[in-house]
Amino acid sequence: MNWLPRDGIVNRSILITLLAFLVAGISVVTYTSYATAQRATRTIDTRLNQLLDTVQSTVKIACFLKDEDLAREVSAGLLSNSEVLRVTIIADGATLADETRENLAGKSLPTGFQLNTLERKIHSPFTPGKIVGAVRLEPNPEVIAAQRSEDIWLAVQQLAWQLLLVSGAIVTALIVFVVRPISRMSQTLHKMDPLTGSRLFIPPGHENTEIGHLVSDVNQLSDHLVSALNEAREARLAAEAASDAKSHFLANMSHEIRTPLTAVQGFARIGARDSRDPASRETFVRILDAGTHLLGVINDILDFSKIEAGKLAIENRPYHLSEITAEAVSLMTDRAHEKGLELVHRPSPDLPEWVIGDAMRTRQILVNLLSNAIKFSRHGTVTLTILRMEDEIWFAIRDEGIGMTEEEISRLFRPFEQADSSTTRKYGGTGLGLSISMNLASLMGGTIQVVSTPWHGSTFTLQLPCKVASLPHMEEAEASPGFDLHGKLAGYHILAAEDIEANRLILADMLDEAGATYVFAENGRAALEQVVAAPHTFDVVLMDVQMPEMDGNEATRRIREVAPTLPIIGLTAHGMSQDRATSLAAGMKDHVTKPIDPKTLITSILCWATPGRAMAQSATPVILVETPPVPDEPAPSAGMVDWALLEKRFKGKRSFIQNIVRSTLTGHADAAEQLRELAAKRDFPAIAFLAHSLKGVFGNLAAQTSQDLAAAVDLAAKQGDESCMPLAEQLADHIPLLYAEFRQYLKPD
Amino acid sequence: MRAVIRLIFLITASLLGPSLNVARAEVVVVVDAASGIERLTQDQVINIYLGRHRKLPTGIAALPVDLPPLDKLRAEFYRKLVDKDLSEINAYWARLYFSGKTTPPMQANSTAEVLRHVTGKAGGIAYLDKSQIDPRMRIVYSFPQ
């Protein structure tokens, strides 16, 4: 039915009707043509006979007298009848008259028709039985042709009228009885809300028609559909609720397990550090190891449920590739040696130094693969080879262990599955590690390939896309490992809100080691009260999230109202990413997961808080205006930066310091101009924002004078003080001098 | 008695006289005795009188003559010749009057004129009662009894 018009029943019906009429027209014309010709043939024969009867007496006389004049007169009379084509009158063998019609139009008869010439013997008018002549009349075919055209024209006209009436009737009926109800139905259906559905009304008079039945059926279907949809939605909501409940359960369980574990780990660490007796130290180390293992299992389960819920977020930040791989190897070296295995780290020399990706997850996969390799080997070597393969990095972990069959490999990456269930008894493990690793790899856009020969060993290859980082970011640099905590937080005054005493002790131990001073609050309300009492006392607040009286998120919101610039770092046993999002939304700068890794915590504090904030804040801007030491001393090499302190702070990593300096020069290149512009516009919030960030940057780079000046501008801008403008100008004048010193430092000596 | 029978006969005869006369009259076709024509057929007579062929067998043009219109013998002649009434014969000629070339036979005003016509002209031909025939004329056709 492709040839039918695409739109509308009416159009299609009209087309079909037209076609039917076309066929009817052709047959009617053909039939009429023949019927007319036949009828006309009969009619003309009768007519000619009648004509002859009329003139017979005269013809008799003409023949009797052989009178040509009379014969011609009769002939002319006969020819005045259109049916007659030719008249011939013969008497005694002589032709009296032979007249033929002139002015023929040239119309011809349809083929297959033969007209008969009428011939009649003429008797003497006086002697019966005596033949005196004959008359021959030829019929005129044009009459028949004309008759035929007339009849056909009439038939066609009739047909046209019928067509008009019938198609009009069909169209009207279709529109009234079919199209309009259907399109009304369609409109209603179109507007129908899929959740509540809606009932179609049966058009009046259609109660017993197909339309009515269709409407009832559609209504029934719609009811089914709506109830099915509602059921599906309820089912989905139930499933979501169940999934939420599972997530919550996991989060809570992990919290419940992590909280005591934090205490266990913390005390074990203190014990291991402080024990004089080697045996006790060994015990503490074992507790620490067992705790670390338990933490690993919990992390695995949590990771797996996050991956399953699609809530695991992969970071894309620059990290130092060789440090990550070296770390993974060093983490596993002891275990390998315990089993008498050799662990070889073999990075290819053409590897990029910095790559973009998720350092933690990459390390997690490597550790997992290495630990599997060690777990399933009894002798030989475990090798981690790192290669650059075009735009991928391949981490190949080869062992000489028990190996696997093809069939075992195929089941390898399924959750809770190990090559053999007896393996679980023999080697332990949750069976989640490879499944998690595979999922993490694919989340990072990579994959894990396995090649194995039973009893000869396996090679697991992690293939990740290689995105080379151009310049390391400061934060990443600070987070890089090999970081000595000792004295790192010197000068920081910290408020720590933590409700569990054990955790407070561990936190105190860490902060002590890092050289910070601190005050504890037992819940959110206490922390808030401390901040309200002395808003400028603290450089940073460490905030446990789950606390009685007032939780960490609520306390954070309240503190932000009082001291908007005071950085707050969350501490939580919750490992779920939505908790992190909630905390950040409440106004926390960062979020550190328990058990607290000292390095992570200190890195975070260094990143977000500036030491001596309290001092800078308490100094009144007036004093700074009265004693403007910097503009009067435009000596570029005057030593605005304490390079010695800086190099000490970063353990003499000159290249690293240069990176920070470089990123400051590029990141805040036009800071002076911006300051002047904003001062001219008296845009206090923008000045405060810029001055605040400059304060942090200068603090990081041990430019004490610059930092103080920026802090003064920040404070004045926040208080809306008029002194802000001259201070901002001062800072703007000061910045080029500082940058000059920076550039000096970058110059190769 | 014979006289009485004769009287009755005479009375009857006088009463029925005219009809008896007609019945007794016998129409014959005559020509001039000197014309040299012995006999004519009925067709020849028809042809001559109704205009189809007006030539005598000798080749002379035939000149037919009709008795006056009211003459009973004229009606009898046509009745016997072509079985037509005089009105029919008149209609025939009337039709030919305007379009035809043929003319009706000459119209005589009296029997005497007929006699003169038939005896005086070559080709003259007439019909008469047999009693009126004299030796100048010759009967060329008589109707079968």
Contacts between the chains, C-beta under 8 A, distances in Angstrom:
chain1	res1	chain2	res2	distance
A	58	B	95	7.0
A	61	B	92	6.9
A	61	B	95	6.5
A	61	B	96	7.0
A	61	B	100	7.6
A	64	B	50	7.3
A	64	B	52	5.5
A	65	B	51	5.7
A	65	B	52	5.7
A	65	B	96	7.4
A	65	B	100	6.6
A	65	B	101	7.8
A	65	B	102	5.2
A	66	B	52	7.4
A	67	B	96	7.8
A	67	B	99	8.0
A	67	B	100	5.4
A	67	B	101	6.0
A	67	B	102	6.6
A	69	B	99	5.9
A	69	B	100	6.9
A	69	B	101	6.2
A	70	B	96	7.5
A	70	B	99	5.4
A	70	B	100	5.5
A	73	B	99	5.4
A	125	B	92	7.4
A	126	B	46	5.4
A	126	B	50	5.9
A	126	B	81	7.9
A	126	B	82	4.0
A	126	B	84	7.2
A	127	B	43	6.9
A	127	B	46	6.5
A	127	B	82	7.3
